[in-house]
Amino acid sequence: MLDTSLSSESGFEQVKACLQNPFAKFVLWGVLSALLYHLVAGIRHLLMDAGLGESLEGGRLGAKILIVIAVVLIVLLGVWIW
Protein backbone atom coordinates (compact mmCIF):
# COMPACT_ATOMS: atom_id res chain seq x y z
CA MET A 1 0.00 0.00 0.00
CA LEU A 2 2.84 2.37 0.80
CA ASP A 3 4.56 1.68 -2.51
CA THR A 4 1.32 2.16 -4.43
CA SER A 5 0.44 5.38 -2.61
CA LEU A 6 3.88 6.85 -3.30
CA SER A 7 4.12 5.78 -6.94
CA SER A 8 1.66 8.29 -8.39
CA GLU A 9 -1.31 10.48 -7.64
CA SER A 10 -3.71 7.86 -8.98
CA GLY A 11 -2.07 5.22 -6.78
CA PHE A 12 -2.57 7.46 -3.78
CA GLU A 13 -6.25 7.85 -4.67
CA GLN A 14 -6.60 4.05 -4.98
CA VAL A 15 -5.16 3.49 -1.52
CA LYS A 16 -7.28 6.29 -0.10
CA ALA A 17 -10.42 4.70 -1.58
CA CYS A 18 -9.41 1.29 -0.21
CA LEU A 19 -8.99 2.69 3.30
CA GLN A 20 -12.56 4.02 3.27
CA ASN A 21 -13.72 0.41 3.73
CA PRO A 22 -14.45 -0.33 7.43
CA PHE A 23 -12.87 -3.79 7.18
CA ALA A 24 -9.63 -2.29 5.83
CA LYS A 25 -9.62 0.22 8.68
CA PHE A 26 -10.14 -2.60 11.16
CA VAL A 27 -7.24 -4.60 9.73
CA LEU A 28 -5.01 -1.51 9.73
CA TRP A 29 -6.00 -0.80 13.35
CA GLY A 30 -5.21 -4.39 14.34
CA VAL A 31 -1.77 -4.37 12.75
CA LEU A 32 -0.85 -0.96 14.14
CA SER A 33 -2.17 -1.95 17.59
CA ALA A 34 0.14 -4.97 17.66
CA LEU A 35 3.08 -2.77 16.65
CA LEU A 36 2.18 -0.17 19.27
CA TYR A 37 1.95 -2.78 22.02
CA HIS A 38 5.30 -4.21 20.93
CA LEU A 39 6.83 -0.70 21.07
CA VAL A 40 5.55 -0.03 24.60
CA ALA A 41 6.69 -3.47 25.79
CA GLY A 42 10.11 -2.83 24.26
CA ILE A 43 10.42 0.42 26.18
CA ARG A 44 9.51 -1.50 29.35
CA HIS A 45 12.25 -4.01 28.66
CA LEU A 46 14.76 -1.21 28.09
CA LEU A 47 13.82 0.23 31.48
CA MET A 48 14.25 -3.20 33.04
CA ASP A 49 17.70 -3.47 31.43
CA ALA A 50 18.53 -0.16 33.10
CA GLY A 51 17.66 -1.71 36.48
CA LEU A 52 14.11 -0.42 36.98
CA GLY A 53 11.41 -2.92 37.94
CA GLU A 54 13.57 -6.01 38.20
CA SER A 55 11.96 -7.30 41.40
CA LEU A 56 8.82 -9.43 41.40
CA GLU A 57 6.68 -6.53 42.66
CA GLY A 58 8.30 -4.14 40.18
CA GLY A 59 7.70 -6.57 37.33
CA ARG A 60 4.04 -6.93 38.21
CA LEU A 61 3.61 -3.17 38.50
CA GLY A 62 5.42 -2.68 35.20
CA ALA A 63 3.14 -5.20 33.51
CA LYS A 64 0.04 -3.40 34.80
CA ILE A 65 1.38 -0.03 33.68
CA LEU A 66 2.24 -1.53 30.29
CA ILE A 67 -1.33 -2.76 29.80
CA VAL A 68 -2.87 0.57 30.83
CA ILE A 69 -0.58 2.64 28.59
CA ALA A 70 -1.04 0.25 25.66
CA VAL A 71 -4.84 0.27 25.97
CA VAL A 72 -4.96 4.06 26.12
CA LEU A 73 -2.69 4.39 23.08
CA ILE A 74 -4.60 1.73 21.13
CA VAL A 75 -7.91 3.50 21.82
CA LEU A 76 -6.38 6.80 20.69
CA LEU A 77 -5.10 5.05 17.57
CA GLY A 78 -8.62 3.81 16.85
CA VAL A 79 -10.00 7.33 17.23
CA TRP A 80 -7.31 8.63 14.86
CA ILE A 81 -8.03 5.95 12.21
CA TRP A 82 -11.80 6.37 12.32
C-alpha positions as CSV (number, residue, x, y, z in Angstrom):
1,M,0.0,0.0,0.0
2,L,2.8,2.4,0.8
3,D,4.6,1.7,-2.5
4,T,1.3,2.2,-4.4
5,S,0.4,5.4,-2.6
6,L,3.9,6.9,-3.3
7,S,4.1,5.8,-6.9
8,S,1.7,8.3,-8.4
9,E,-1.3,10.5,-7.6
10,S,-3.7,7.9,-9.0
11,G,-2.1,5.2,-6.8
12,F,-2.6,7.5,-3.8
13,E,-6.3,7.8,-4.7
14,Q,-6.6,4.1,-5.0
15,V,-5.2,3.5,-1.5
16,K,-7.3,6.3,-0.1
17,A,-10.4,4.7,-1.6
18,C,-9.4,1.3,-0.2
19,L,-9.0,2.7,3.3
20,Q,-12.6,4.0,3.3
21,N,-13.7,0.4,3.7
22,P,-14.4,-0.3,7.4
23,F,-12.9,-3.8,7.2
24,A,-9.6,-2.3,5.8
25,K,-9.6,0.2,8.7
26,F,-10.1,-2.6,11.2
27,V,-7.2,-4.6,9.7
28,L,-5.0,-1.5,9.7
29,W,-6.0,-0.8,13.3
30,G,-5.2,-4.4,14.3
31,V,-1.8,-4.4,12.7
32,L,-0.9,-1.0,14.1
33,S,-2.2,-2.0,17.6
34,A,0.1,-5.0,17.7
35,L,3.1,-2.8,16.7
36,L,2.2,-0.2,19.3
37,Y,2.0,-2.8,22.0
38,H,5.3,-4.2,20.9
39,L,6.8,-0.7,21.1
40,V,5.5,0.0,24.6
41,A,6.7,-3.5,25.8
42,G,10.1,-2.8,24.3
43,I,10.4,0.4,26.2
44,R,9.5,-1.5,29.4
45,H,12.3,-4.0,28.7
46,L,14.8,-1.2,28.1
47,L,13.8,0.2,31.5
48,M,14.3,-3.2,33.0
49,D,17.7,-3.5,31.4
50,A,18.5,-0.2,33.1
51,G,17.7,-1.7,36.5
52,L,14.1,-0.4,37.0
53,G,11.4,-2.9,37.9
54,E,13.6,-6.0,38.2
55,S,12.0,-7.3,41.4
56,L,8.8,-9.4,41.4
57,E,6.7,-6.5,42.7
58,G,8.3,-4.1,40.2
59,G,7.7,-6.6,37.3
60,R,4.0,-6.9,38.2
61,L,3.6,-3.2,38.5
62,G,5.4,-2.7,35.2
63,A,3.1,-5.2,33.5
64,K,0.0,-3.4,34.8
65,I,1.4,0.0,33.7
66,L,2.2,-1.5,30.3
67,I,-1.3,-2.8,29.8
68,V,-2.9,0.6,30.8
69,I,-0.6,2.6,28.6
70,A,-1.0,0.3,25.7
71,V,-4.8,0.3,26.0
72,V,-5.0,4.1,26.1
73,L,-2.7,4.4,23.1
74,I,-4.6,1.7,21.1
75,V,-7.9,3.5,21.8
76,L,-6.4,6.8,20.7
77,L,-5.1,5.1,17.6
78,G,-8.6,3.8,16.9
79,V,-10.0,7.3,17.2
80,W,-7.3,8.6,14.9
81,I,-8.0,5.9,12.2
82,W,-11.8,6.4,12.3
